[in-house]
Amino acid sequence: MLVFISSGRFGQIFAVTLTTNYLPFKMKTAQDSLSTQIAGELLKSVGPTDVFLTCAVLVAGFVWFYKRSRNQSGEFDDYFTNVEYIDQTDDADSTGGSLYEKMKSTDRNMVVFYGSQTGTAEEFANRIAKEATRYGMRALTADPEEINFDNLTRISDIDKSLLVFCLATYGEGDPTDNAREFYDWLKKGESDLNGLNYAVFGLGNKTYEHYNAVGIYADARLAELNGNRVCELGLGDDDGMIEDDFMTWKEKFWTAVCDKFNLAVTSDTNYRQYELVVHRDRENFYDENGKPKGLFTGEPYRIGSYATKSPPYGLKNPIKCTPVNYRELYKGDRSCMHVEFDLKGEIVGYKTGDHLVVFPEIDEDLVEMLGRLLNIDLDEIISMKCIDTYTAKNNIIPCPCTYRTAFTYYVDIAASPRVQPLREMSSYVTSEEDKKFFELICSSSTEGREKYNEWVVKSFRNIVHIINDLPTFRPPADLLIELLPRLQPRYYSISSSNLVNPSVVSITAVVVEYKSLAGYLNKGVATNYLRKNTLLCNGKPAKVPICFVQSQFRLPPVVDKKMAPIIMIGPGTGLAPFRGFLQEIQHLRKNEGLQTSDVILYYGCRHKDQDYLYPDELAQFKDDGTLTELRVAFSRDQPQKVYVTHLLEQNRDETWDIIGNRNGYVYVCGEARSMAKNVMQIFKNIIMEKLKTDERGADTYLKRMEHDKRYKADVWS
């Protein structure tokens, strides 16, 4: 029996209701009429004051519980109170209404959405929004993940309203993580967008099969839903010069916007949107033990989030985990790491085939070099205050923080800067010689583009190198914070199975380190960060912020303890997810009686004695029957180079039997530019040969396999 004791009429009613609900069925039946009579008499005596007091108590209890929950999970910092974002609950008409009200209240008539995985689409969106003022438009940028698009048509009521979409294509023609809900909304297609003006710029890579699939689809779908296309679709190719593609489209875009709304250029765009605030009272940001207080120290969004771990974890809330095992997999000059992370005791989980995301740090030597060149105190505490009425982000980086924190965790000073940021820094070049050179690499002339590509891109100069090589170029540190892109997390295929060991996850990554044409030793940001934190001399590695992102890379479904045949093609570190697959198959065969037919792996590396990954494990998988065929190509161990594609060509009949006769699955992981394309072409050739069809027919067959999730690729450029 449940006993509920409370004074007052409502307490009595609660007691009667709860106790009778817990009576045995026969007793409860007998008591029903009595309970009804008691409740009726009590309700007759309830007045307005009783209702008011009861509601007040309930509200107070809710507030107390909410605050208590917040305090237990860590204090919320002032950053969230200052960040300007779309609140999904602030308008009864849904978030579409919220966006409309936000635009009305802030006098905006243009929204630039970004679907971004690496930060480029967001950077382009911010540039369009910034330039809008020049043409008399008032823009804000928006993350589509934070918007409910159902009532988007309300925006057409705003004079000269315009929506722009900068959308990257990711993976196998997929939307980026933050644009997935928008993509699904487009596919659902239940809204009439009549009167809504829009334009789309897509970001893709021609080395991938589904080049710019998301941008192309969004542009066509918005038109099908009766949207009004203001400018033709723009397509950027990251395998070439995507900024050139963007600049060319942007000129067409603004010309079309001016024609549509009868606008003209009103001002230049090289103005500051943020101003530097230096906090002189350093002592207020540290406690008596010297620990930071109210100061960002590398957390992506919330002060203290790493210390006061609060699930669920994700891209906006990573968790710090300890690297518990490190192995060097290569023998020779190059380095490839096997790194394991301890998940024990954490409320996190992954599935075999998912991606592990690492939030890296810029190399401290590069940060120190920048501090010396700009003559700044890297430990000075700063904030970036928004001074532009039409800027969407009040905080361009989490503030307050030190310069050191900004350039270590938030600003990507290790990447080659694009032309536009350099152009906006040009006034900080003082000598005539440097000015002339700087104007050339920032110009849109053919000679200027070639010089920029040669001196910046192909020579792999980052902003620190550029400042070092141009003695009279000294931009303010806060201008770099404003103009340079945010440091992005890095994605790695998981090389372990969650079924075998759910408390440990591993990745396999080649360490990037090379001497650039400019003479600098360049280091891969994430791989060197990982190596540093797994090989520390003091023997205790630092915790690394990580999270997991779901992938479509999954083993075939198991039906009646049987699994369809599979072909896995993964040269180099493309082997990583297949190591996890094989661990899982081995586990299911041993513990759950899984029956498999063909499990075939094509793997390739340069030399058998130098960079053969996990040779003992692969041999064991072959010996115990987990792998039915292990086909390895060592490309440089003989005069004639041999790649996995050559081995695949040699087994055309077997391949067709698996994909054509037995509904088998194909998985491809690795480099996209040549390997993945060549593999795809081999499959097309096999299909054309066996079905006596042309390339169009082979394409249709492969599309059907992709639709049925029987052909999957996890590739990178």
Secondary structure, DSSP 8 states (H G I E B T S, - for coil): ------SSHHHHHHHHHHHHHTS-HHHHHHHHHHHHHHHHHHHHT--HHHHHHHHHHHHHHHHHHHHHHHHHT----HHHHH-----TTS-TTHHHHHHHHHHHHTT--EEEEEE-SSSHHHHHHHHHHHHHGGGT--EEEE-GGG---TTGGGGGGSTT-EEEEEEEEETTTEE-GGGHHHHHHHHH-----TT-EEEEEEEE-TTSSSTTHHHHHHHHHHHHTT-EE-S--EEEETTS-HHHHHHHHHHHHHHHHHHHHT----S-S---SEEEEEE--GGGGB-TTS-BSS--SS-SSSTTTTTS--SS-BTTB-EEEEEEEEEE---SSS-EEEEEEE-TTSS----TT-EEEE-----HHHHHHHHHHHT--TT-EEEEEE--TT-S-S-SS-SSEEHHHIIIIIB--SS---HHHHHHTGGGB-SHHHHHHHHHHTS-SHHHHHHHIIIIITTT--HHHHHHHSTTB---HHHHHHHS-B---EEEEB-S-TTT-TTEEEEEEE--EEE-TTS-EEE-HHHHHHHHHHS-TTS----EEEEEE--S-----EETTEE--EEEE--GGGGHHHHHHHHHHHHHHHHS--EES-EEEEEEES-TTTS--SHHHHHHHHHTTS-SEEEEEETTSSSS---HHHHHHTTHHHHHIIIIIS--EEEEEEEIIIIIHHHHHHHHHHHHHHHT--HHHHHHHHHHHHHTT-EEEEEE-
